[in-house]
């Protein structure tokens, strides 16, 4: 399971010209689900994402996690994160989980987040437009 996380001042996701998820300060989490993923990996990735210390403390050092910074999260499914790009000029998606399983684990990950922090979401398998103001910019790739 893969999370591309971006520290944001604000972020939103739109489907069919309607904003369906919006946060202020926090993390935009682009989530990719691979074939070998399961609930334990989702739990571990959620712990890692929400505990990752990338927000500034009073001295300007990255010592606070999103919860300590009173932030929110916006979780958006992104199957392209599971792409194999090692050869050729077209990505292969054979590592990605099948849509039903990917949706199930995406929803499971979202529920894990909701138990700990204010969480907004995109819409699984929809054509989404994601807007953000990246703070820093600060972007990390986390994988379990």
GUKOLPA-943759 format. One record per residue (C-alpha): x, y, z; residue in one letter. Coordinates in nm, 3 decimals, always signed. Each point is the difference from the previous one (the first is absolute). Example, Ala and Ser with C-alpha at 12.3 -4.5 7.8 and 13.67 -1.06 7.14 Angstrom:
<recs>
u:+1.230; v:-0.450; w:+0.780; gufi:A
u:+0.137; v:+0.344; w:-0.066; gufi:S
</recs>
This chain:
<recs>
u:+0.000; v:+0.000; w:+0.000; gufi:X
u:+0.133; v:+0.340; w:-0.103; gufi:X
u:-0.075; v:+0.349; w:+0.129; gufi:X
u:+0.131; v:+0.308; w:-0.171; gufi:X
u:-0.052; v:+0.266; w:+0.266; gufi:X
u:+0.016; v:+0.373; w:-0.048; gufi:X
u:-0.004; v:+0.257; w:+0.280; gufi:X
u:-0.261; v:+0.253; w:-0.106; gufi:X
u:-0.145; v:+0.333; w:+0.105; gufi:X
u:-0.320; v:-0.114; w:-0.170; gufi:X
u:-0.118; v:-0.270; w:-0.239; gufi:X
u:-0.322; v:-0.105; w:-0.166; gufi:X
u:-0.134; v:-0.264; w:-0.237; gufi:X
u:-0.272; v:+0.064; w:-0.255; gufi:X
u:-0.219; v:-0.248; w:-0.191; gufi:X
u:-0.242; v:+0.119; w:-0.270; gufi:X
u:+0.061; v:+0.364; w:+0.098; gufi:X
u:-0.096; v:-0.070; w:+0.365; gufi:X
u:+0.251; v:+0.024; w:+0.283; gufi:X
u:-0.037; v:-0.329; w:+0.188; gufi:X
u:+0.293; v:+0.037; w:+0.242; gufi:X
u:+0.187; v:+0.300; w:+0.132; gufi:X
u:+0.252; v:+0.065; w:+0.278; gufi:X
u:+0.203; v:+0.287; w:+0.131; gufi:X
u:+0.344; v:-0.063; w:+0.154; gufi:X
u:+0.092; v:-0.365; w:-0.004; gufi:X
u:+0.092; v:-0.283; w:-0.232; gufi:X
u:-0.116; v:-0.089; w:-0.348; gufi:X
u:+0.043; v:-0.378; w:-0.016; gufi:X
u:+0.008; v:-0.160; w:-0.344; gufi:X
u:-0.051; v:-0.371; w:+0.069; gufi:X
u:+0.100; v:-0.288; w:-0.226; gufi:X
u:-0.097; v:-0.361; w:+0.074; gufi:X
u:+0.207; v:-0.292; w:-0.128; gufi:X
u:-0.090; v:-0.368; w:-0.040; gufi:X
u:+0.191; v:-0.110; w:+0.309; gufi:X
u:-0.170; v:+0.252; w:+0.230; gufi:X
u:-0.229; v:-0.089; w:+0.289; gufi:X
u:-0.158; v:+0.153; w:+0.312; gufi:X
u:+0.322; v:-0.028; w:+0.202; gufi:X
u:+0.189; v:+0.203; w:-0.259; gufi:X
u:-0.280; v:+0.258; w:-0.004; gufi:X
u:+0.015; v:+0.032; w:+0.379; gufi:X
u:+0.379; v:+0.033; w:-0.006; gufi:X
u:-0.006; v:+0.258; w:-0.280; gufi:X
u:-0.266; v:+0.203; w:+0.181; gufi:X
u:+0.213; v:-0.001; w:+0.317; gufi:X
u:+0.303; v:+0.107; w:-0.201; gufi:X
u:-0.180; v:+0.276; w:-0.192; gufi:X
u:-0.175; v:+0.149; w:+0.303; gufi:X
u:+0.313; v:-0.031; w:+0.215; gufi:X
u:+0.246; v:+0.136; w:-0.259; gufi:X
u:+0.159; v:+0.315; w:+0.143; gufi:X
u:+0.001; v:+0.251; w:-0.286; gufi:X
u:-0.164; v:+0.305; w:+0.160; gufi:X
u:+0.203; v:+0.277; w:+0.158; gufi:X
u:+0.029; v:+0.042; w:+0.374; gufi:X
u:+0.049; v:+0.337; w:+0.174; gufi:X
u:+0.365; v:+0.000; w:-0.110; gufi:X
u:-0.081; v:-0.064; w:-0.365; gufi:X
u:+0.120; v:-0.363; w:+0.002; gufi:X
u:-0.201; v:-0.290; w:-0.142; gufi:X
u:-0.090; v:-0.158; w:+0.334; gufi:X
u:-0.382; v:-0.016; w:-0.002; gufi:X
u:-0.233; v:-0.247; w:-0.163; gufi:X
u:-0.330; v:+0.102; w:-0.161; gufi:X
u:-0.198; v:-0.066; w:+0.318; gufi:X
u:+0.239; v:+0.207; w:+0.214; gufi:X
u:-0.027; v:+0.282; w:-0.257; gufi:X
u:-0.383; v:-0.010; w:+0.028; gufi:X
u:-0.020; v:-0.090; w:-0.368; gufi:X
u:-0.242; v:-0.198; w:-0.210; gufi:X
u:+0.045; v:-0.259; w:-0.274; gufi:X
u:-0.143; v:-0.038; w:-0.348; gufi:X
u:+0.035; v:-0.357; w:-0.133; gufi:X
u:-0.020; v:-0.047; w:-0.377; gufi:X
u:+0.029; v:-0.338; w:-0.172; gufi:X
u:+0.271; v:-0.006; w:-0.265; gufi:X
u:+0.051; v:-0.333; w:-0.173; gufi:X
u:+0.283; v:+0.141; w:-0.216; gufi:X
u:+0.230; v:-0.005; w:+0.305; gufi:X
u:+0.015; v:-0.379; w:-0.041; gufi:X
u:+0.130; v:+0.030; w:-0.357; gufi:X
u:+0.313; v:-0.179; w:-0.113; gufi:X
u:+0.202; v:+0.257; w:-0.195; gufi:X
u:+0.332; v:-0.183; w:-0.020; gufi:X
u:-0.006; v:-0.071; w:-0.373; gufi:X
u:-0.166; v:+0.125; w:-0.310; gufi:X
u:-0.189; v:+0.320; w:-0.064; gufi:X
u:-0.336; v:-0.110; w:+0.141; gufi:X
u:-0.069; v:-0.087; w:+0.365; gufi:X
u:-0.112; v:-0.348; w:+0.097; gufi:X
u:-0.264; v:-0.037; w:+0.270; gufi:X
u:+0.041; v:-0.373; w:+0.068; gufi:X
u:+0.115; v:+0.068; w:+0.359; gufi:X
u:-0.320; v:+0.185; w:+0.082; gufi:X
u:-0.278; v:-0.167; w:+0.196; gufi:X
u:-0.319; v:-0.094; w:-0.182; gufi:X
u:-0.257; v:+0.281; w:+0.022; gufi:X
u:-0.230; v:-0.168; w:+0.256; gufi:X
u:+0.288; v:-0.083; w:+0.233; gufi:X
u:+0.163; v:+0.339; w:-0.050; gufi:X
u:-0.329; v:+0.175; w:+0.088; gufi:X
u:-0.046; v:-0.218; w:+0.308; gufi:X
u:+0.351; v:+0.075; w:+0.129; gufi:X
u:-0.030; v:+0.370; w:-0.090; gufi:X
u:-0.322; v:+0.020; w:+0.205; gufi:X
u:+0.167; v:-0.193; w:+0.283; gufi:X
u:+0.293; v:+0.245; w:+0.001; gufi:X
u:-0.243; v:+0.295; w:+0.004; gufi:X
u:-0.185; v:-0.150; w:+0.299; gufi:X
u:+0.331; v:-0.042; w:+0.186; gufi:X
u:+0.071; v:+0.370; w:-0.060; gufi:X
u:-0.351; v:+0.110; w:+0.102; gufi:X
u:+0.044; v:-0.170; w:+0.338; gufi:X
u:+0.292; v:+0.235; w:+0.074; gufi:X
u:-0.036; v:+0.325; w:-0.194; gufi:X
u:-0.239; v:+0.210; w:-0.208; gufi:X
u:+0.000; v:-0.174; w:-0.338; gufi:X
u:-0.142; v:+0.095; w:-0.338; gufi:X
u:+0.014; v:-0.217; w:-0.312; gufi:X
u:-0.016; v:-0.012; w:-0.372; gufi:X
u:-0.220; v:-0.250; w:-0.186; gufi:X
u:+0.152; v:-0.337; w:-0.086; gufi:X
u:+0.040; v:-0.058; w:-0.377; gufi:X
u:-0.148; v:+0.341; w:-0.090; gufi:X
u:+0.158; v:+0.255; w:-0.230; gufi:X
u:+0.111; v:+0.248; w:+0.267; gufi:X
u:+0.158; v:+0.343; w:-0.013; gufi:X
u:+0.229; v:+0.054; w:+0.298; gufi:X
u:+0.104; v:+0.351; w:+0.101; gufi:X
u:+0.257; v:+0.079; w:+0.264; gufi:X
u:+0.234; v:+0.258; w:+0.138; gufi:X
u:+0.308; v:-0.202; w:+0.094; gufi:X
u:+0.165; v:+0.146; w:+0.309; gufi:X
u:+0.377; v:+0.002; w:-0.044; gufi:X
u:-0.026; v:-0.179; w:-0.237; gufi:X
u:+0.012; v:-0.309; w:+0.221; gufi:X
u:-0.074; v:-0.335; w:-0.169; gufi:X
u:+0.089; v:-0.354; w:+0.113; gufi:X
u:-0.050; v:-0.350; w:-0.143; gufi:X
u:-0.085; v:-0.251; w:+0.275; gufi:X
u:-0.038; v:-0.368; w:-0.071; gufi:X
u:-0.066; v:-0.307; w:+0.216; gufi:X
</recs>
